[in-house]
Amino acid sequence: MVIRMIYEGNTLFINTEEVAKQLWMTPYTVRKYIRKGILQAVRIGKHYLIRQEDVNRLLEEMRQPKNQQGGQSHELA
């Protein structure tokens, strides 16, 4: 059984596949973002769960023009 999303109190957590759909990237890239510290995640067994608010924050950062990001880039070299 794969956990797609779960609520803890008022906080929604979603899995890497759901994050990938929202950010238009692969689950592999989402896991790279987690390892690099770009996204925070909770690991449950073999799976990661990410707070929806963290995904929303990253999405907003990605939408900003590069000159407004304060030098931050989320490219994976």
Buried (B, 14 or more C-beta within 10 A) or exposed (E): EEBEEEEEEEEBBBBBEBBBEBBEBEBEBBBBBBEEEBBEBEEEEEBBBBBBEBBEEBEEBEEEEEEEEEEEEBEEE
